[in-house]
Amino acid sequence: MKHRDLLGMEDLERADIERILETANHMREVGERDVKKVPTLRGRTVVNLFFEASTRTRASFEIAGKRLSADVVNFSPSSSSLKKSESILDTARTLDAMDPDCVIVRHSVAGVPKCIADVLSAPVINAGDGAHEHPTQALLDMLTVQQEKGRIDGLTVTIVGDIAHSRVARSNIYGFRRMGAEVRVAAPPTMIPADVETLGVKAYTSLREALEGADVVMALRIQNERLVGSWFPSVREYSATFGLDRARLRFAKDDAIVMHPGPVNRGVELSHELTDDRSSVILDQVRNGVAIRMAVLYLFAGRQRGRAAAEETRP
Ligand code: NCD
């Protein structure tokens, strides 16, 4: 890979994305074996540094590391010296002195993984920073679409929901555009960033128009934790206008698939029946999350050993 760290989809070229997806396809096969373990990262240490809540992402990075035989350490701020007001950068320097081979960072503030990468010798993988980026989520979404549709190029992908506060939306916009898909976003006007069309997407405030002819429909969670003030009149009104159910899905192509990064607010952005419908690939996304994170660990944590090598490859 050209970059030492994986901080965002914005930095990846099409060839990088293709390489990660191809590697993940091989990794998926390891997960189908009886003994789900290969020695690829034996002797390497992967640190999970999650400052913000996570179920799928943290667990799948841990499982991915273990399937590759790495030693995985979970560091949770609530039980660390951050409670004793050690700064994030001092925590990062302390971790660095323990010579990890890769550090996975999630934080509620955009840019923290980059700040940590600036002081660490080891590669840093962004596992979600504020409303900025969540690259491994976009990669697992692309792997799922490729698996379901056989391609990404030329498809129409409609992302519905809180675009303004969603790192998943931003990473997917960069990723799907770079892979040649048409990307549409649909939301109440208050949840569409004013300059979103500069990213090469078309913005809709009519759900029906946004869904017409879509191959992929991706619903996003309302980011309650990032909403300060009032962005729409009520949850009930949001779900009446932008909530997806079987009837509304009929505006999209007959074989359209429904995606959601999870956790789903059932009955808000997706109806109960659609969440569990045949068209829903939500659990395939979770499964593919492990394969993508194995590929990312292999490509970013597996290529260099120790501080000296890291310094050599530094710009
Ligand atoms: C997403 C996240 O944390 O950004 N969840 C995830 O990683 N699967 C989406 C969300 O929380 O809405």
Residues whose N, C-alpha, C, O or C-beta is under 5 A from the ligand:
A	BS01	NCD	R56 T57 G128 H134 R221 P261 G262 P263
